[in-house]
């Protein structure tokens, strides 16, 4: 009996791998789709504000004002443009040619070292994130210029407290370094769910699933042979994503490949089983794809911490995020890439992924019956 069961299992696995080889869509979902998404997000999406066009206006140009405005020219965060009047700068601001205005009042040079000088800063609030970054950059430029000017003229430091800032895990403060690992989790969510949902739904559409049900094969064997080949494909897609992240985008990888492999396996198992559950509900490819996107991809994109900070969400929404596997995998990936094998982060999230995988497998086994209704 065991030999017969093994022969059935190997035959089913051979059938699945042959079907994958003949089906270009499965290969595209596993390898091409993650690569395209990584390229689009890696190069097209950035939360950093660099070379921001900004207008500089001095009501009374003098050497001190010129020195201050010159500081912006040496900053990688700004692309300064000088205007003679505030009105002309406001017109450029309204036309979208600049993203902010820095105004130096006529008494700036006289009051700057007396503690009474004030500069006007106008930022574009349409993009709130860029507006906050520009505001912080302007304050940083002003503080650095004031410190250097006071030191060069032998004046007392204008700042009573000086912060010695050290940035851990992402010293370059590059958004790509945490966006790309997070995007890998989003890719795995989409490809894992789509792979099994579409393939099984296609078999229902073509009638091959009915033929399979008529054979002596057991349901657990069907489930295994539907998961294992696409697990191999998913891990191959993950390997491609990792190589692109490290070698193409230059994201540091400080953890171990074994931990990455183990945690990816847990996450991929959860997403593949989710695809099986979707295909058991929707036996139509189009409907299965729509459900997979709505149930897996969109929540993973919004509620995983990939872009939006979970801590800033309302408490009720934060509770909902615990229902999605991507939340745990994003935390694991960002930790492995940027910090290393930090077990206090990896183990709780890996345990959550294991629990979700077991529950989803139990649900899939319960719903999977050898019947056609």
C-alpha positions in Angstrom: 0.0 0.0 0.0 2.8 2.4 0.8 4.5 1.7 -2.4 1.3 2.2 -4.3 0.6 5.5 -2.5 4.2 6.6 -3.2 3.7 5.8 -6.9 0.5 7.8 -7.0 2.2 10.7 -5.3 5.1 10.7 -7.6 2.8 10.5 -10.6 0.7 13.5 -9.4 3.9 15.5 -8.8 5.2 14.6 -12.3 1.8 15.7 -13.7 2.0 19.1 -11.9 5.6 19.8 -12.9 4.8 18.9 -16.5 1.8 21.2 -16.4 4.0 24.0 -15.0 6.5 23.5 -17.8 3.7 23.8 -20.4 2.0 26.7 -18.7 3.9 30.0 -19.2 1.4 31.9 -16.9 2.6 30.1 -13.8 6.2 30.8 -14.6 5.4 34.5 -15.3 3.5 34.8 -12.0 6.4 33.2 -10.1 9.4 35.0 -11.7 8.3 37.8 -14.0 5.7 39.5 -11.9 7.9 39.8 -8.8 10.8 41.2 -10.9 8.6 43.8 -12.6 7.1 44.9 -9.3 10.5 45.2 -7.7 11.8 47.2 -10.6 8.8 49.5 -10.6 8.8 50.1 -6.8 12.6 50.0 -6.4 13.2 52.7 -8.9 9.9 54.5 -9.0 8.9 54.7 -5.4 10.9 56.6 -2.8 10.0 58.3 0.5 13.2 60.3 0.3 13.0 64.0 -0.7 16.1 64.9 -2.7 16.9 67.8 -5.1 13.7 69.5 -4.1 13.2 72.7 -6.0 13.0 75.6 -3.5 12.8 79.3 -3.9 15.1 81.6 -1.9 14.2 85.2 -1.4 16.2 87.8 0.6 14.4 91.2 1.2 17.8 92.8 1.9 20.7 91.0 0.1 23.9 91.2 2.1 26.9 88.9 2.7 25.2 87.1 5.6 22.1 86.4 3.7 24.2 85.2 0.7 26.2 82.9 3.0 23.0 81.5 4.4 21.4 80.9 1.0 24.7 79.4 -0.3 24.3 76.6 2.3 21.2 75.3 0.3 23.3 75.0 -2.8 25.6 72.5 -1.1 22.7 70.4 0.3 21.8 67.3 -1.7 18.2 67.7 -0.6 17.6 71.1 -2.4 17.8 72.5 -5.8 17.6 76.2 -4.9 16.4 79.0 -7.2 16.8 82.6 -6.2 14.1 85.2 -6.7 14.3 88.9 -6.2 10.8 89.4 -4.7 8.4 87.3 -2.7 5.7 87.8 -5.3 7.7 86.2 -8.1 8.6 83.3 -5.8 4.9 82.8 -5.0 4.0 82.7 -8.7 6.6 80.0 -9.2 5.3 78.2 -6.1 1.7 78.3 -7.4 2.8 77.1 -10.9 4.5 74.1 -9.3 8.0 75.1 -10.3 9.2 75.1 -6.7 8.0 73.0 -3.7 8.8 75.6 -1.1 9.9 79.2 -0.3 12.5 80.4 2.2 12.2 84.1 2.9 14.9 86.1 4.7 13.5 89.4 6.2 15.4 92.6 5.7 16.7 92.5 9.3 18.0 88.9 9.1 21.7 89.8 9.0 21.4 92.3 11.9 19.4 90.0 14.2 20.8 86.6 13.4 23.3 86.4 16.2 21.1 88.3 18.7 18.5 85.5 18.8 15.7 87.6 17.2 16.1 86.6 13.5 13.2 84.7 11.9 13.0 83.2 8.5 9.8 82.5 6.6 9.2 79.0 5.3 6.3 78.1 2.9 5.9 74.4 1.9 3.5 72.7 -0.4 1.0 70.8 1.8 -0.5 68.8 -1.1 2.2 66.2 -0.5 2.2 66.1 3.3 5.2 63.8 3.6 7.4 65.9 1.3 6.2 69.0 3.1 7.3 67.7 6.5 10.7 66.5 5.1 11.3 69.9 3.5 10.5 71.7 6.7 12.9 69.5 8.6 15.6 69.9 6.0 15.3 73.7 6.1 15.6 73.7 9.9 18.7 71.4 9.7 20.4 73.6 7.1 19.7 76.7 9.2 21.0 75.0 12.4 24.2 73.8 10.6 24.8 77.2 9.0 24.3 79.1 12.3 26.7 76.7 14.2 29.4 77.0 11.5 29.0 80.8 11.3 29.3 81.3 15.0 32.3 79.1 15.2 34.1 80.9 12.3 33.5 84.3 14.0 34.5 83.2 17.5 31.0 83.7 18.8 29.4 81.5 21.5 27.4 78.6 20.1 23.7 79.5 19.6 22.7 76.0 20.7 22.7 75.1 24.4 22.1 71.4 23.6 23.8 69.6 20.8 22.5 66.2 19.8 25.0 63.5 18.7 22.8 61.4 16.5 23.6 57.9 15.5 21.4 55.9 13.1 21.2 52.2 13.6 20.2 49.6 11.0 19.8 52.1 8.1 22.5 54.7 8.5 21.9 56.1 5.0 18.3 56.7 5.9 17.5 55.4 2.4 13.8 54.4 2.1 14.7 51.9 -0.6 16.5 49.8 2.1 13.2 49.0 3.9 10.8 49.4 1.0 12.4 46.7 -1.1 12.3 44.0 1.6 8.8 44.9 2.4 7.9 44.7 -1.3 9.3 41.2 -1.4 6.7 40.2 1.2 3.9 41.8 -0.9 5.2 40.0 -4.0 5.2 36.7 -2.2 1.6 37.3 -1.0 0.4 38.0 -4.5 2.3 35.3 -6.3 1.6 32.6 -3.7 -2.1 33.2 -3.6 -2.4 33.6 -7.4 -0.4 30.5 -8.2 -2.6 28.0 -6.5 -5.9 29.9 -6.9 -5.6 30.2 -10.7 -4.2 26.8 -11.3 -6.8 24.9 -9.3 -9.6 27.1 -10.7 -8.3 26.4 -14.2 -8.5 22.7 -13.6 -12.1 23.1 -12.4 -12.9 25.1 -15.6 -11.3 22.5 -17.9 -12.9 19.5 -16.2 -9.6 17.9 -15.3 -10.4 18.1 -11.6 -13.4 15.9 -12.0 -11.2 13.3 -13.7 -8.8 13.5 -10.8 -11.6 13.0 -8.4 -12.6 9.8 -10.1 -9.2 8.2 -9.4 -8.2 6.3 -6.2 -6.0 9.3 -5.2 -6.7 10.6 -1.7 -7.5 14.2 -1.0 -4.5 14.8 1.2 -2.3 13.7 -1.8 -4.1 16.1 -4.0 -3.5 18.9 -1.6 0.2 18.1 -1.2 0.8 17.9 -5.0 -1.0 21.2 -5.5 1.2 22.9 -2.9 4.7 21.4 -3.3 5.4 22.3 -7.0 4.2 25.9 -6.5 6.1 26.1 -3.2 9.2 25.3 -5.4 8.2 28.0 -7.8 7.5 30.5 -5.0 10.9 29.9 -3.5 12.5 30.3 -6.9 10.8 33.7 -7.2 12.0 34.6 -3.7 15.6 33.8 -4.7 15.3 36.1 -7.8 13.8 38.8 -5.6 16.6 38.4 -3.0 19.3 38.6 -5.7 17.7 41.8 -7.2 17.4 43.4 -3.7 21.1 42.7 -2.8 22.9 43.0 -6.1 20.7 45.4 -8.1 19.3 47.8 -5.5 22.2 47.4 -3.0 20.0 46.7 0.0 22.2 45.4 2.8 21.6 41.8 4.0 22.8 41.2 7.5 20.9 38.1 8.4 21.4 34.5 7.4 20.1 32.8 4.3 18.9 29.8 6.4 16.6 32.0 8.5 15.3 33.7 5.3 14.6 30.3 3.8 12.8 29.0 6.9 10.6 32.0 7.5 9.9 32.3 3.7 8.7 28.7 3.7 6.3 29.4 6.6 4.9 32.5 4.9 4.7 30.8 1.4 2.8 27.9 2.9 0.2 30.2 4.4 -0.3 32.1 1.1 -0.4 29.0 -1.0 -3.0 27.4 1.2 -4.9 30.7 1.1 -4.9 30.3 -2.7 -6.3 26.8 -2.3 -9.1 28.0 -0.1 -9.9 30.7 -2.7 -10.0 28.2 -5.5 -12.4 26.0 -3.5 -14.8 28.9 -3.3 -14.4 30.4 -6.8 -13.9 27.7 -9.5 -13.5 30.4 -12.1 -10.1 31.9 -12.9 -11.2 35.5 -13.2 -13.2 35.4 -10.0 -10.4 33.6 -8.2 -7.9 36.2 -9.3 -10.1 39.1 -8.1 -10.7 37.4 -4.8 -6.9 36.8 -4.4 -6.1 40.4 -5.1 -8.8 41.8 -2.7 -8.2 39.3 0.1 -4.4 39.0 0.0 -2.7 41.7 -2.0 -4.5 44.8 -1.0 -4.6 44.1 2.8 -0.9 43.1 2.6 -0.1 46.4 0.8 -2.0 48.6 3.2 -2.0 46.8 6.5 1.4 45.1 6.7 3.6 48.1 7.7 5.2 48.0 4.2 4.6 51.7 3.7 2.1 52.9 6.3 3.3 52.8 9.9 1.2 50.4 12.0 1.7 52.4 15.2 0.0 55.4 13.7 -3.2 53.5 12.8 -6.3 53.5 15.0 -6.4 50.7 17.5 -9.3 48.9 15.7 -7.3 48.8 12.4 -4.2 47.7 14.2 -6.1 44.7 15.5 -7.2 43.8 12.0 -3.6 43.8 10.8 -2.9 40.7 13.0 -5.2 38.7 10.7 -2.8 39.0 7.7 0.4 37.0 7.3 2.2 39.8 5.5 2.3 41.8 8.7 4.6 39.3 10.3 6.6 38.6 7.2 7.4 42.3 6.5 8.7 42.6 10.0 10.9 39.5 9.6 12.3 40.6 6.2 13.1 44.1 7.3 14.8 42.8 10.4 16.8 40.1 8.6 18.0 42.5 5.9 18.8 45.6 8.0 19.5 44.3 11.5 20.3 40.7 11.2 19.0 37.6 13.0 17.3 39.4 15.9 15.5 36.5 17.5 13.3 38.7 19.7 11.7 39.9 16.5 12.0 36.8 14.3 10.7 34.1 16.6 7.3 35.7 17.6 6.5 36.6 14.0 7.6 33.2 12.8 5.4 31.5 15.4 2.5 33.6 14.2 3.2 32.5 10.6 3.4 28.8 11.8 0.0 29.1 13.6 -1.6 30.7 10.6 -0.3 28.0 8.3 -1.6 25.2 10.5 -5.0 26.8 10.8 -5.3 27.4 7.1 -4.1 23.9 6.3 -6.7 22.5 8.7 -9.4 24.7 7.0 -8.3 23.5 3.5 -8.4 19.9 4.6 -11.8 20.3 6.1 -13.2 22.0 3.0 -11.5 19.8 0.5 -13.8 16.8 -0.3 -13.7 14.3 -3.1 -17.0 15.5 -4.4 -18.2 17.6 -7.3 -20.8 19.8 -5.6 
